[in-house]
C-alpha cells in the first residue's frame, strides 16, 4: 500500500471532530494573538508546526528514500499534534462559553446530566 502526504492529511482530518473544529482553531489563534485568550505559546505553536511538517514536502525521513519509515515519522507527528490541538481547542471553547454566559451573579460550573 502506497502512502502519500495527501492520504496522511485525510487520515488526520478524519480524527474525531477535527473538521468541525477548524473554524474554532482559527478563532482561538486570533484571540490568542490579540492577547484576549490566555494560553502558553508552546501549546499552540508546536501542534501547528507539526501539521505544517506533515503538509510540507520536506521530511527528515523522505518517503522516497525509506518508504515505510518515511511515512511513520509523519504518522508520529500527526498522532502527537492533532490530539494536542483538539485538547487546546476544547479548552478555548470552554473559556469562550464561560465568557459569553457568565455574569457577575452567575458562574458556569461543571455539571453532570442525570436522567
N, C-alpha and C positions, 0 to 999 in steps of 0.2 A: 504494500500500500504506500503510495507516494503522498507525502505531506508537503504542504506549501504554507507560506505565511498567510495566504488568504484562508485556507482551511483552519489554521490555528486561530485566526481572528474570529471566524464564525463559531468555533468551539468556545472561545472565551465569551462571546456575546450571548451564547446560549446559557450562560450561568444564571442562576435563579434571579430574575428580576433586573438583570443588568441593563437591558434595553430600556425598560421603563424608567430607570434612574439616570439616564444620560442627561436629560434636562436639569435634574437636580444637581448633578455633578457640576455642570456649568454655573448654575446659580450659587452653589457652595463656593466655588473658586472665586466668583465675582464678589461675594460677600466677604470672603477671606482677604482678598486683595484690597477691598475698601477699608478693612480693619473692623468691620462690624461683627464678623464671626470669629471668636477666639479659637484658634487651632494652631498646633505646632507646625512649622513649615515642613518638617520631615514627614508628617502624617499625610500630606497631600503631594509633595514633590516626588517622593520615592515611588508610589504607585503610578503616577503619571509618567515618570521616566521609564518604569517597567513596561508600560503599554507602548510608549514610543519605541523602545528597544525591539519589541516584538514586531511592530509595524515596519521598522526601518529595514532596508536591505543589508545593512552592515551587521555582522554577527561575530562573536568571539569564536564560535564553532560553526562554520558555514555548512549548510545542508549539502552543498555540492562535494565538499572535501570529506565530510564524515556524515553520511546520510542519516543514520539513526540517531546518533548522539547530537547532531546539529539541530534536530527537532526537539530533543529532550531539554536543551537549555532554554528554548522558547517556552516549552510547557512548564518548566520550573519557574520561570519568571512570571508567567500568567497565573500559576497556582498561588503565588505569593501576592501579586499585585491586585488582582480582581477582588479577592475577599477583603483585603485591607481597605481598598477603595469603597467597597459596598458598606463596610463597617463605619467608615467615616461619614458616608452619605446618610446612613441611618442616624448617627449622632446629630448631624446637621438638621435632618428633618424633625427630630425631637426638639432641638433647640429652637427651630423656626416655629413649631407649633406652640411651644411654651411662650415665645414672644408674642405670637398672634393672639392667643386665648387667655393669657394671664393678665390680670389687672391687679390693682393694689389690694383688693379684698379677696381675690380668688387665686388659687395656685393649683397647677396641674400636678398630680402625683401619680405614681404607678398604680395601676388598678388591675384587677382580675375580673373577667366576666364570669358570673356564676349563673347557671341555668336552673 
